Amino acid sequence: MDGVTLYQNINPAKDHWLSAGSGMRSCPYQMIFSRDEARVEISLQRSETAENKWLFDQLFGEKEQIEQEFGAEIDWRRMDDKKASRIVYAQPFDGFNREDWPEMIAWLSNHIRKLEAVFSERLTRLNRQVRVQDDGSLE
């Protein structure tokens, strides 16, 4: 994957996804490839539900700007009934068709770079805010 440095220290596996650190604990960038789509996402999966929802809400507050910078509408999955939240961008692909794989890989490579470019500084800023919380409550 030309130009993608996020995964340079990740060992190959047989999973259908790759995760790489975002600089914020338990909030990895992920590339996922399945039988019917490829997607890139940020998974907010910290141990505290409240932190995940707070992080999501902070990012969602910048939704318009983020989507403008990213160049497309993003699927914002707060998932109130779950601990985690996700920010997802997906594209349909036939994952069983090997002829589609080069296009799928190029798509994943391009969009994970875009995702990192748009969210990197924001996650760094939010990580600093999370760390300064003394009593564990985020407001």
N, C-alpha and C positions, 0 to 999 in steps of 0.2 A: 504494500500500500504506500505508494509514493507520497512523501511529505507528511505522513502520520507518525509522529514521534511518541504519542501517548502510550503506544503498545510495544515500544522497543525493548522493554525489560519483562515482557509477559511471555511465558512459555506456552507453546502450543498445547491444546487440550482437545478432547473429543466433544466438548460442549458446543451448543449452537449459539453461544454468545461469548463476547470478550468484554471484560471490565477493566477499567483503568482509573487510577486515582484522580480526583479533581482538585486535590489540595484541601478538601474538607472531609473529615472522617465520616465514613459510611454514606457517602454521596457520590458514588462512582459514575463516570461516563460509561455507557454501555453500547455496544454494537450487537444487534441480535438478528439472526437470519433464520427464517423458518420456511416451512413448505409454501407459504403464500405471501410472505412479505419480508422486507428487510426494514429494520428501524434503528434509529439512534435515540438515546434517551439519557436523561439524568435521573437516577433513582435516589430519592431522598429516603434513606432507610436507617436513620439513626435509632438508637435504642428507645428514645422517648417520642411517643406519638406527637406530643405538643410541639416538640422541636421541629419535626418534619412538617407539620401543618404551618408553623410559623415561617419556616424557610420557604415553603411553597407560596404562602400568602405574600411574603416580601417580593419574591420573584414575579408572582402574578400581578403585583402592583405596577410592574414595569412591562407588562405584556405587550402593549402596543410598540414600545421602543424595541423590545427584544425581537419581536416578529419582524419589524422593519429591518433591523440589523441582520437577522437570519435570512430574510428574503422569502419567507413563507409563513402561513399560519401553522401554529404548533398545537398539538393536542395536550391540553393541560388537565392532568388526571389527579385531582386532590384526593380522591378515594376516602371520603370521610369514614367509611366503615372499616378501613384498614389502617394499620400503623404507618405504612409507607405512602408516599406520593410519588408521582412520576411526571416528567415533562418529556413528551415523545414526539418524534417526527418519523413517519412511516411511508413506505412506498410498496405497492403490490409487486410481487415477483413470483415466478414459478420456480420455487426452490428445488424442485425435482428435475428441472431441465438444465443440464450441465452447460448448455450453450448460453444460458442466461447468467451464469456465474461471473464471468468477467465484468459484465455490466453491473451486477449486484455489488461486486467488490468495489468497483469504481464509485458507485453511488454511496456506499457505506463510507469509503475513504473521504470523499468530498464532504459529506454531511457531518461526519464526526469532527472534522476540522472546523466546520462552520459552528457547530454546537460549542466546541471548546472556545472558539474565538468570542462568541457572544456571552458565554456564561463564566469564563475564567475569572475575570476581574470582579464580577458580581459575587461569585462564591467566595472569593478571597475576602471581600468586604464583609459579607455576612458571617464568615467564619470568625473574623475578629469580634464582631458583635456578640456572637454566641459565647465566645471565650470570656468576655468581660461580665457575663451574667453571674453575679455572686450567689444569688439564692436559687438559681435554676429556673426561675420563671421568666418567660419571654413575653414582653408586652409591646 
